[in-house]
Amino acid sequence: MARLRIDGLAHAVAAHVSAEAAHRALLDELRLKPLLDLGMRLGETSGVAVAVLILRAAVACHTGMATFAEAAVSGKL
């Protein structure tokens, strides 16, 4: 896909980079920056399983956070 269209992977995210050198080289070639670099060598879906949990936690934190008005924060010290 990346060779067919320059923007073919614009929507793609690399969940992690494997400890295997070829995986890092592939991501560099595809110009994808991995979300995680944990030195894992556990297979194709191990990194995405961890990354999805982190992304879900971030979304829950963001959507559950009160606004300054809701928290009655005036901004004055």
Residue, then its C-alpha position, 0 to 999 in steps of 0.5 A: m500500500a505504501r508503494l502504491r500511494i504515498d498517503g496509503l498508510a496515513h491512517a495507520v499506527a504502529a502499535h509497537v516495534s519488535a526487538e528484531a532489527a528487521h521490524r524497526a527497519l520496516l517501520d522506518e521504511l514505512r515512516l511509522k513511529p511505534l507507540l511502544d518500544l518495550g523490547m518484546r519478541l512475542g509475536e505479531t499481536s502482543g504489542v497491539a494488545v498492550a497499546v490498545l489498553i493504554l489508548r483506552a485508558a487515555v481516552a477514558c481519562h480524557t473523556g472523564m475529566a472535568t472541565f475547569a468550570e465543572a471543577a470550579v477552578s477559577g485559574k487564579l492563584 
